[in-house]
Amino acid sequence: MRTLVVNAAQLLTMAGPARPRRGAQMRSVGLVRRGAVLIDGGKILAAGSHDLVSSHELASGARRLDAGGRVVLPGFVDSHAHPVFAGPRLQDFESRLQGQSYAAIAAQGGGILSTVQGVRGATQDALAQSLRERAGRFLECGTTTLEAKSGYGLDLASELKMLRVIRAANEAGPLELIPTFLGAHAVPGEWKQDREGYLRCVIEEMLPAVAAERLAAFVDIFCEVGFFSVEQSARLFAAAARAGLRPKVHAEQLTRSGSLAMAVGAGAVSVDHLDCLDDSDLALLARADAVACLVPGSNYFLAKPYPPARRLVDIGAAVALATDFNPGTCPCWDMRTILSIATSQMKMTPEEALVAATINGAWALGLGDSHGSLEPGKVADLLCYDAEDYREIPYYFGAPQAAWTMKRGVVVHSKGEIRL
């Protein structure tokens, strides 16, 4: 049945060129006052002014969904997250508050490896149940598409277990999950003395198995001192290309390693974190196809300096924002909190932050042609926000304020009465 969304005080279409938005383009949210959206079969037929959309030949007889004078925009596309795990890393949290560094905690068996123990010991059903519960939290905050990384298994059976959980949750819906294989997240304890041997295991055993079951769209690696080198990352990406998986990378996060240039050369769809950039990196991102995906929630939680978002936007890089939701360094699934940090701490404008969290997030997952904006032919992923002005979204922070969230034309979350 067709649906006509009406009475949007402000409709943010994010309409624009069919490519990631850069520079001044990131300040255009496609604002339409008194807007409407016509939906059929889970896709958008028309979006724009009420008078224009309601006069569409297929609007007659459509079910009307009243937005109640609120802001309507595309659902958030969260392009960097680690949502499959067994429990939070509370001991790491306490140790960090006592002054221990990320590296020191990892050396003591905390960090990623402590989560690995939990995932290896959990059943697939238990992991699936916890992922379903977390999916509901993302939806109530307005996220409709979420990247989901593996990387807390670090052996063949456990990595496959994680990716199968992601696939099952995606098939069950309604949150759309985009799977990324992150077997090269860290070196597990049993391979501690043979980092190169573990990488061979990732390339020669895990990657072919993941590709054979079509369990992932992307491959990622933590390219960092003490984890994996630039040269090792390049080898993984070459193998991934042969297997049909596109690269993403945790780049220049704790130190500057040169991973950014390597990843851009390998055709990475996104380069993520980017806390430790120099001027040459900024210039490279200004002309690169890769989307610069910033995850300032982790910087906030770790009390670290933020990536240079303002300089990246000004130089013409395509910038996305994501939560980096994970059990150790960013236990946040609410994109509005990320928008608040991006505006108040990284000096992005509200418009830039919203573009980064929707259409540029879609491009960071290779989905820009179908997701991230309210344009004819795209999936009907809508967020009705309890605000009269879109600038309220990053302005307020705290409890979720999504009045309702729609996935492929179906309202999948509502905090109150839906007026039809």
C-alpha positions, 0 to 999 in steps of 0.5 A: 500500500502506498503511504503519503507522509505529510505535515513535515515542518522541515523535510531534509531530502539531502538531494544532490549529486550522485557522489559523496558530498564535499566542501560547500555541498556538505552545507546543503541539506535539501531543506523543504518547508511543509514537506511530504514524501510519497512511498510505494513498495518500500521505495520513494516515489516523490519527495518535496513540497506538500503541494507538489507531492500530493498532486502526484498521480499516485498520491490519491488513495495513499495512506496518510502518515502525519509527521505532526509538524516535526522534522523528517529526514533520511534515517541515519546511516552508521558506517562504522560499528562493532555491534556483536559481542558478549558483554561490556569491558567494564574492567578496561573502563575502570583501569582507564579512569585510573590512568592506564593507557590503551596499550597498557590495558591491551598488554595486560590482556584487556582491550580487544582480546578480553572481548575475544574471550567472551565471543569465543565462549558465547553460543551463536544463539546468545550472540544473536539475541544480544544483537537483536536487542542492540538493533532495537536501540539503534532503531529507536535512535533513528539509525536505519542502516548499520555497518557490523564488523566481525573481529572479536573472534580471531579464529576461523570458527568464531569469525564465521560465527559472528558473521553468520549472526550478522547475516541472520539478524539482517535477514530478520530485520528490520535494521539493515546490517552491512557486514565487514570481515575484521579478522585482522583486528588484533593478534590473538594470544595463541599467535602472540609470537607469530604475527605474520603466521596469524596474518597468513591464517586470515588471508589463506583460511578465514578470507576464503571461507568468508567469501565462499559463504558470502558473509561480508561485503568489506574487509577491514584491518587495524593498521597500527603499531603493535597490531598490523603494518602498512605492508601487511594491510596491503597484502590483505587488501590484495587478497580481499580484492581477489575474493571480491571484498572491498577494503575499509581500514582503521587508519592513522588512529593512535599514530601516523603510519602511512595507512591512509595513503596505502588504503586510498591506493588500494581503493578503500571505500572509507578510511576511518578514525584519522586522528593522526593526520598531517597536511599531506594526508589532508591534501590526499583526502581532498582528491581521493574517492575514499570517504573520511569516516570520523568516529568522535564518540571514541575520542570522547570516551577515551578523552583523546584529541578529536580528528581535524573535521573542520580542516577536512571539510574545508579542504574538500574531503568527503566526511562521514560520521559514525558511532564506532559502537563497541564494548570497550572504547565507544559504548554509544549507539545514538547518532545524535550524540555523535552529531552533538560532539561533531558540532560542539567539539569538532566545529562542524555545522549542523548541516555538515554533521547531518549530511555526514550522518546520512548521505555520506554515511551511505557512500562510506558503505557503497550505498549512496545510489540507494540510501541516505537521501529522500529522492525518487527510487531510493529506499524509504528509510525515514526518520521523524524527529521530535523537533521543529527545526533540524538544528535541534537535533545536534543542539540537544543531547540526552535521551533519544528523540526519534518520534518514529523510524521507518525502514523500507516504508514501514514504521519500525519504531514509534515512541508515541501514537502514529497518526494515520 
